[in-house]
């Protein structure tokens, strides 16, 4: 016997103990065929009370004459009111209860209705399928209550899940197909075949539906009873006189609303038609309607950077349950950890934990994710040691091309010709109708010193793939100089978001020539603090006072020995300093170059002046106004260390860029 943690109802499983087995059901008079007997099929009956007549359940009437502005708000309110007002009038419940599915979701306490951002949306909220832009497949298996003392031949209570989701364009939406199998050894099996569909109604509101075929199967008993209720081996159990299986059809409906970039809300009404999964009884006196209970869920989710927090409220008949959880995608490694809890009616309490590992195997295309979840109940079955769930999911590449139908390259200040690029580029994504694409907006920076460029990571990626996080609007890309003689610039065009951070390389486009486009164009300027942090990481020594910001770079890192020509390595660090200068567009700039005393004084002075001019030309070529800059060469006149040692002379060879506040 077990107590379901979600409902508190007793679920009775036929387990052979010594020479007898028993099945327990709450209530009054029970047909002998479900009272006791050796090797009797379990029957798995969910019941509040078994009696001859059905009480009237009734549903509270919806309040009317309530006016709200906005069609989306009306739809949400209607669904919310209906979801939490419908009550099941039946007295006995079939299984197919919502005990949760998928290790990622259950690792977060089972709170997934308002998140619903992967293939598990087909189970928790089909409206979330509209978020998916890559085809996905997932499977999982759960070993339920491993601490129970089963007979050796019947030692398996578990469930499995298999799902495939395929997104199409926004006009069509996304579709999925799933299979859920739950079983108690060979005694009892239930299967759910789910066909899911989700589509955006507006930019922020999505609708989803599930069509489900439900199947129950019982193992036939070798025992029956005579008219005097005596059990006789070999007699057919009248409970199964018309078969041991039953089929039913059920429906789910869900809504998903992206309130903002970070906040989202989901609502789902599951099994709202409440199918009757009862075996046809030969004795009408003991017939019991075996309805699948409907349940109503509302969930809210908050996503920010590496964290996602979710909470769900579930209503099932007269019971209410709260589930909540958090997910942390650890920066720098393809690992996520999760934790959650739940509490509610009938002393329902549980805690959960989980983790994921993401990897890209030999094909370097699709992303694979291993998931684990542990669920420990504080109510229900004793000594069960919780439940364990394992899963594997695959996110296929290339993604759905819901992004830009065309990319328009605009340079804010300089003309780019074949063979050389020396400025920042603004990329405006357009949809198939030529309008700005709202699915393309995050700023992404691209650095390269070779003929073919790769996207850099503007945000820490969720998985270890060559990718870039681009979701919608206007994106900016920074190209370093491509040396003359390179006739073609190759860009790797990224696909769109999976988990707001999982993006995969989609296709390669070749740009033969780039030209200016009409103004005005917004300048792509980095945040000052971020720009300074990147310059510092590249090797610049930055000092800031109330009057100025000085950025010092050792000369050996910028110039060839005895030359004013910039080295290949100089382009990286000076490119980062360029971002700092652009972050302060109205401030004056002084470029000072210093040398050691290795040569004669005049030679050192001339070399330092030429090097200062070379640095100024570099900045000017990248959009820093020449009227802002002053270049100065000091030769060997202002040493910061002794010129008698190699270490000291290296410190004296330096370039100092001063930004006057």
Residue pairs with C-beta under 8 A, 6 or more apart in sequence:
1 10
1 11
1 12
1 13
1 24
2 10
2 11
2 12
2 13
2 145
2 380
2 381
3 9
3 10
3 11
3 346
3 379
3 380
3 381
4 10
4 11
4 46
4 97
4 99
4 380
5 99
5 342
5 348
5 349
5 350
5 377
5 379
5 380
6 97
6 98
6 99
6 314
6 316
6 321
6 344
6 348
7 46
7 97
7 293
7 316
7 317
7 319
7 345
7 346
7 348
8 319
8 345
8 346
8 347
8 348
8 379
9 26
9 46
9 47
9 48
9 93
9 346
10 24
10 25
10 26
10 47
11 44
11 46
11 95
12 23
12 24
12 25
12 42
12 43
12 44
12 45
13 42
13 44
13 157
13 184
13 187
13 188
14 21
14 22
14 23
14 40
14 41
14 42
14 43
14 187
15 21
15 150
15 151
15 154
16 38
16 39
16 151
16 154
17 151
19 38
20 36
20 38
21 36
21 37
21 38
21 39
21 40
22 35
22 36
23 34
23 35
23 36
23 40
23 42
23 43
23 45
25 34
25 45
25 47
25 50
26 47
26 48
26 49
26 50
27 47
27 48
27 49
27 50
27 51
28 49
28 50
28 51
29 50
29 51
29 52
30 50
31 239
31 283
31 286
32 225
32 229
33 224
33 225
33 237
33 238
33 239
34 40
34 43
34 45
34 239
36 231
37 221
37 223
37 231
38 223
39 221
39 222
39 223
40 221
40 223
40 237
41 187
41 188
41 218
41 219
41 220
41 221
41 237
41 240
41 244
42 184
42 187
42 188
42 218
42 219
43 188
43 218
43 239
44 95
44 184
44 188
44 218
45 92
45 288
45 290
46 92
46 93
46 94
46 95
46 97
46 293
47 91
47 92
47 93
47 288
48 91
48 92
48 93
49 91
50 91
50 92
50 288
51 91
52 285
54 89
54 90
54 91
54 289
55 89
55 91
56 89
57 87
57 88
57 89
57 90
58 87
58 89
59 85
59 86
59 87
60 85
60 87
62 81
62 82
62 85
63 81
66 77
68 74
68 77
72 201
72 202
72 204
72 205
72 257
75 205
75 255
76 205
76 255
76 257
76 265
76 267
79 253
79 255
79 267
79 269
80 267
80 298
82 269
83 267
83 268
83 269
83 296
83 297
83 298
83 315
84 296
84 298
84 315
86 269
86 272
86 294
86 296
87 317
87 318
88 274
88 291
88 293
88 294
88 317
90 274
90 276
90 289
90 290
90 291
91 288
91 289
92 288
92 289
92 290
92 291
93 290
93 291
93 292
93 293
94 216
94 248
94 275
94 276
94 277
94 278
94 290
94 291
94 292
94 293
95 182
95 190
95 216
95 277
95 292
96 190
96 192
96 214
96 250
96 271
96 277
96 292
97 293
98 270
98 295
98 314
98 316
100 106
100 110
100 375
101 120
101 123
101 124
101 140
101 159
101 161
101 180
102 112
102 120
102 123
102 138
102 140
102 161
102 371
102 389
102 391
103 140
103 354
103 371
103 372
103 373
103 389
103 390
103 391
104 118
104 120
104 327
104 338
104 354
104 356
104 371
104 373
104 391
104 393
105 111
105 112
105 115
105 120
105 123
105 124
106 340
106 352
106 354
106 373
106 375
106 389
107 325
107 327
107 338
107 339
107 340
107 352
107 353
107 354
107 355
107 371
107 372
107 373
107 374
108 115
108 308
108 310
108 324
108 325
108 326
108 327
108 338
108 339
108 340
108 352
108 354
109 310
109 312
109 323
109 324
109 325
109 339
109 340
109 341
109 342
109 350
109 351
109 352
110 312
110 323
110 325
110 340
110 342
110 352
111 299
111 301
111 310
111 311
111 312
111 323
111 324
111 325
111 340
112 120
112 121
112 124
112 125
112 299
112 310
112 312
113 124
113 125
113 254
113 266
113 267
113 268
113 297
113 298
113 299
113 310
113 312
114 125
114 256
114 264
114 265
114 266
114 298
114 299
114 300
114 301
114 310
114 311
114 312
115 128
115 264
115 266
115 299
115 301
115 303
115 308
115 310
116 124
116 125
116 127
116 128
116 129
116 131
116 254
116 256
116 266
116 299
117 128
117 131
117 132
117 499
117 500
118 132
118 136
118 138
118 393
118 498
118 499
119 132
119 136
119 137
119 138
119 163
119 164
119 165
119 176
119 393
120 138
120 163
121 127
121 128
121 129
121 131
121 132
121 165
121 176
121 196
121 198
121 208
122 129
122 163
122 165
122 176
122 178
122 194
122 196
122 210
123 161
123 163
123 178
123 180
123 194
124 266
124 268
124 297
124 299
125 208
125 254
125 255
125 256
125 266
125 267
125 268
125 297
125 299
126 176
126 196
126 197
126 198
126 208
126 209
126 210
126 252
126 253
126 254
126 268
127 198
127 206
127 207
127 208
127 254
127 255
127 256
127 266
127 268
128 198
128 206
128 208
128 254
128 256
128 266
129 165
129 167
129 173
129 174
129 175
129 176
129 196
129 197
129 198
129 206
129 208
130 173
130 174
130 198
130 199
130 200
130 206
130 207
130 208
130 256
131 206
131 256
132 165
132 167
132 174
132 400
132 498
133 167
133 399
133 400
133 402
133 495
133 496
133 497
133 498
134 167
134 395
134 396
134 397
134 399
134 400
134 495
134 498
134 502
134 504
135 164
135 165
135 166
135 167
135 395
135 396
135 400
136 163
136 164
136 165
136 393
136 394
136 395
136 396
137 163
137 164
137 165
137 393
137 394
137 396
138 161
138 162
138 163
138 391
138 392
138 393
138 394
139 160
139 161
139 162
139 163
139 391
139 392
139 393
140 160
140 161
140 371
140 389
140 390
140 391
140 392
141 158
141 159
141 160
141 161
141 389
141 390
141 391
142 158
142 159
142 160
142 387
142 388
142 389
142 390
143 158
143 387
143 388
143 389
144 157
144 158
144 159
144 387
145 157
145 381
145 384
145 385
145 387
146 384
146 385
146 387
146 388
147 383
147 384
147 385
148 157
148 381
148 383
148 384
150 156
150 157
150 185
153 185
154 184
154 185
154 186
154 187
155 185
156 183
156 184
156 185
157 183
157 184
157 185
158 182
158 183
159 180
159 181
159 182
159 183
160 180
160 181
161 178
161 179
161 180
161 181
161 391
162 178
162 179
163 176
163 177
163 178
163 179
164 176
164 177
164 178
165 174
165 175
165 176
165 196
166 174
166 175
166 176
167 173
167 174
167 400
167 402
168 174
168 175
168 400
169 400
169 402
170 199
170 200
170 402
172 199
173 197
173 198
173 199
173 200
174 197
174 198
174 199
175 195
175 196
175 197
176 194
176 195
176 196
176 197
177 193
177 194
177 195
177 196
178 192
178 193
178 194
178 196
179 191
179 192
179 193
179 194
180 191
180 192
180 194
181 189
181 190
181 191
182 189
182 190
182 191
183 189
183 190
186 219
187 218
187 219
188 216
188 217
188 218
188 219
189 215
189 216
189 217
190 214
190 215
190 216
190 217
191 214
191 215
191 217
192 212
192 213
192 214
192 215
193 212
193 213
193 215
194 210
194 211
194 212
195 210
195 211
195 212
196 208
196 209
196 210
196 211
197 208
197 209
197 210
198 206
198 207
198 208
198 209
198 254
198 256
199 206
199 207
199 208
200 206
201 207
203 438
204 257
204 258
204 259
205 255
205 256
205 257
205 258
206 255
206 256
206 257
207 253
207 254
207 255
208 253
208 254
208 255
208 256
209 251
209 252
209 253
209 254
210 251
210 252
210 253
210 254
210 270
211 249
211 251
212 249
212 250
212 251
212 252
212 271
213 247
213 248
213 249
214 247
214 248
214 249
214 250
214 275
214 277
214 292
215 245
215 246
215 247
215 248
216 245
216 246
216 277
217 244
217 245
218 240
218 244
218 245
218 279
219 244
220 237
220 240
220 244
221 237
221 239
221 240
222 233
222 234
223 231
223 232
223 233
223 234
223 235
223 237
224 231
224 232
224 234
224 235
224 236
224 237
224 238
225 231
225 232
225 235
225 237
225 238
226 232
226 235
238 282
238 283
239 279
239 281
240 279
241 282
242 279
242 280
242 282
243 279
243 280
244 279
246 277
246 278
246 279
248 275
248 276
248 277
248 292
249 273
249 275
250 271
250 273
250 274
250 275
250 292
251 271
251 272
251 273
252 268
252 269
252 270
252 271
252 272
253 268
253 269
253 272
254 266
254 267
254 268
254 269
255 266
255 267
255 268
256 264
256 265
256 266
257 264
257 265
257 266
258 264
259 265
262 302
262 303
262 304
263 300
263 301
263 302
264 300
264 301
264 303
265 298
265 299
265 300
265 301
266 297
266 298
266 299
266 300
266 301
267 296
267 297
267 298
267 299
268 296
268 297
268 299
269 294
269 295
269 296
269 297
270 294
270 295
270 296
270 297
271 292
271 293
271 294
271 295
272 294
273 294
274 291
274 292
274 293
274 294
275 291
275 292
276 289
276 290
276 291
277 290
277 291
277 292
278 287
278 288
278 289
278 290
279 290
281 287
281 288
293 316
293 317
294 316
295 314
295 315
295 316
296 314
296 315
296 316
297 312
297 313
297 314
297 315
298 312
298 313
299 310
299 311
299 312
299 313
300 310
300 311
301 308
301 309
301 310
301 311
302 308
302 309
302 310
303 309
303 500
305 459
306 328
306 329
306 330
306 331
306 460
307 326
307 327
307 328
307 329
308 326
308 327
309 324
309 325
309 326
309 327
310 324
310 325
310 326
311 322
311 323
311 324
311 325
312 322
312 323
312 324
313 320
313 321
313 322
314 320
314 321
314 322
314 323
314 344
318 345
319 344
319 345
319 346
320 344
320 345
321 342
321 343
321 344
321 345
321 348
322 342
322 343
322 344
323 340
323 341
323 342
324 340
324 341
324 342
325 338
325 339
325 340
325 341
325 352
326 338
326 339
326 340
327 336
327 337
327 338
328 336
328 337
328 338
329 335
329 336
329 460
329 462
329 501
330 336
330 337
331 460
332 460
333 464
334 357
334 358
334 359
334 462
334 463
334 464
335 355
335 356
335 357
335 358
336 355
336 356
336 358
336 462
337 353
337 354
337 355
338 352
338 353
338 354
338 355
338 356
338 373
339 351
339 352
339 353
339 354
340 351
340 352
340 353
341 349
341 350
341 351
341 352
342 348
342 349
342 350
342 351
342 352
343 349
343 350
346 379
347 379
348 379
349 377
349 378
349 379
350 375
350 376
350 377
350 378
350 379
351 375
351 376
351 378
352 373
352 374
352 375
352 376
353 373
353 374
354 371
354 372
354 373
354 374
355 371
355 372
356 369
356 370
356 371
356 372
357 369
357 370
358 367
358 368
358 369
358 370
358 462
358 463
358 464
359 367
359 368
359 369
359 370
359 463
359 464
360 366
360 367
360 368
360 463
360 464
360 465
361 368
364 465
364 466
365 396
365 397
365 398
365 504
365 505
366 394
366 395
366 396
366 397
366 504
367 394
367 395
367 397
367 463
367 465
367 498
367 502
367 504
368 392
368 393
368 394
368 395
369 392
369 393
369 394
369 395
369 463
370 390
370 391
370 392
371 389
371 390
371 391
371 392
371 393
372 388
372 389
372 390
372 391
373 388
373 389
374 386
374 387
374 388
374 389
375 386
375 387
375 388
375 389
376 386
377 384
377 386
395 498
395 502
395 504
397 495
397 504
397 505
397 506
398 495
398 504
398 505
398 506
398 507
399 495
399 496
399 498
399 503
399 504
399 506
400 495
400 496
401 495
401 506
402 439
402 496
403 429
403 437
403 439
403 440
403 470
403 495
403 496
404 429
404 430
404 431
404 437
404 440
405 430
405 431
405 432
405 437
406 429
406 430
406 434
407 427
407 428
407 429
407 430
407 493
407 509
408 427
408 428
408 429
408 430
408 517
409 425
409 426
409 427
409 511
409 514
409 517
410 425
410 426
410 427
410 428
410 516
410 517
410 521
411 423
411 424
411 425
411 426
411 514
411 516
411 517
412 423
412 424
412 426
412 521
412 523
412 524
412 623
413 423
413 623
414 422
414 423
414 516
414 621
414 623
415 515
415 516
416 422
416 423
416 425
416 513
416 514
416 515
416 516
417 513
417 514
417 515
418 487
418 512
418 513
419 482
419 484
419 485
419 486
419 487
420 481
420 482
420 483
420 484
420 486
421 479
421 480
421 481
421 482
421 489
421 514
422 479
422 481
422 621
422 622
423 479
423 621
423 622
423 623
424 476
424 477
424 478
424 479
424 523
424 524
424 622
424 623
425 476
425 477
425 478
425 479
425 514
426 474
426 476
426 521
426 522
426 524
427 474
427 475
427 476
427 477
428 436
428 474
429 436
429 437
429 439
429 440
429 473
429 474
429 475
430 436
430 437
431 437
436 473
436 474
437 472
437 473
438 472
438 473
439 471
439 472
439 496
440 470
440 471
440 472
440 473
440 474
440 475
440 496
441 470
441 471
441 472
441 473
441 474
441 475
442 458
442 459
442 469
442 470
442 471
442 472
442 473
442 475
443 458
443 474
443 475
443 476
443 524
444 455
444 456
444 458
444 468
444 469
444 470
444 475
444 476
444 477
444 494
445 456
445 458
445 476
445 477
445 478
445 526
446 453
446 454
446 455
446 456
446 477
446 478
446 479
446 491
447 453
447 456
447 478
447 480
447 572
447 575
448 454
448 479
448 480
448 482
449 480
449 568
449 571
449 572
451 482
451 486
451 488
451 489
451 490
452 489
452 490
452 492
453 479
453 489
453 490
453 491
453 492
454 466
454 492
455 466
455 467
455 468
455 492
455 494
456 468
457 467
457 468
457 469
458 468
458 469
459 469
459 501
460 501
461 467
461 469
461 501
461 502
461 503
462 498
462 499
462 501
462 502
463 502
465 502
465 503
465 504
465 505
466 492
466 505
467 494
467 502
467 503
467 504
467 505
468 494
468 503
469 497
469 500
469 501
469 503
470 494
470 496
470 497
470 503
471 496
471 497
471 500
474 522
476 524
478 524
478 575
478 579
479 489
480 571
480 572
480 575
481 571
482 489
487 512
488 510
488 511
488 512
489 510
489 511
489 514
490 508
490 509
490 510
490 511
491 508
491 509
491 510
491 511
492 505
492 508
493 505
493 506
493 507
493 508
493 509
494 503
494 504
494 505
494 506
495 503
495 504
495 505
495 506
496 503
497 503
498 504
523 582
523 585
525 582
525 583
525 585
526 534
526 579
526 582
526 583
527 583
528 580
528 583
528 584
531 576
531 579
531 580
531 582
531 583
532 542
532 544
532 549
532 580
534 576
534 579
535 542
535 551
535 573
535 576
535 577
535 579
535 580
536 542
537 576
538 572
538 573
538 576
539 553
539 554
539 557
539 573
540 551
540 552
540 553
540 573
540 576
540 577
541 551
541 552
541 553
542 549
542 550
542 551
542 552
543 549
543 550
543 552
544 550
546 661
547 660
547 661
548 658
548 659
548 660
548 661
549 580
549 584
549 658
549 659
549 661
550 656
550 657
550 658
550 659
551 577
551 580
551 656
551 657
551 658
551 659
552 654
552 655
552 656
552 657
553 573
553 574
553 577
553 654
553 655
553 657
554 650
554 651
554 653
554 654
555 593
555 594
555 595
555 611
555 653
555 654
555 655
556 650
556 653
557 567
557 569
557 570
557 573
558 566
558 567
558 569
558 570
558 573
558 574
558 611
558 615
558 655
559 565
559 566
559 567
559 570
559 611
559 614
560 567
562 607
564 607
564 610
564 611
564 613
564 614
565 614
566 574
566 614
566 615
566 618
570 618
571 618
574 615
574 618
574 619
575 622
577 619
577 657
578 618
578 619
578 622
578 623
578 624
580 659
581 589
581 619
581 624
581 628
581 657
581 659
582 623
582 624
584 659
584 661
587 628
587 659
587 660
587 661
588 628
588 629
588 630
588 659
588 660
589 619
589 624
589 628
589 629
589 630
589 657
589 658
589 659
589 660
590 629
590 630
590 631
590 632
590 657
590 658
590 660
591 612
591 615
591 616
591 619
591 629
591 630
591 631
591 632
591 655
591 656
591 657
591 658
592 612
592 632
592 633
592 634
592 655
592 656
592 657
592 658
593 608
593 609
593 611
593 612
593 615
593 631
593 632
593 633
593 634
593 654
593 655
593 656
594 608
594 634
594 635
594 636
594 638
594 639
594 640
594 652
594 653
594 654
594 655
594 656
595 604
595 605
595 607
595 608
595 634
595 635
595 636
595 652
595 653
596 604
596 636
596 639
596 643
596 648
596 649
596 650
596 652
596 653
597 604
597 636
597 639
597 643
597 649
597 652
598 604
598 643
598 649
599 607
601 635
601 636
602 635
604 635
604 636
605 633
605 634
605 635
605 636
605 637
606 633
606 635
607 633
607 635
608 633
608 634
608 635
609 631
609 632
609 633
610 633
611 633
611 655
612 631
612 632
612 633
612 655
613 631
615 631
615 655
615 657
616 626
616 629
616 631
619 629
620 626
620 629
636 643
636 652
639 648
639 652
640 651
640 652
640 654
641 647
641 648
641 649
641 651
641 652
642 648
643 649
643 652
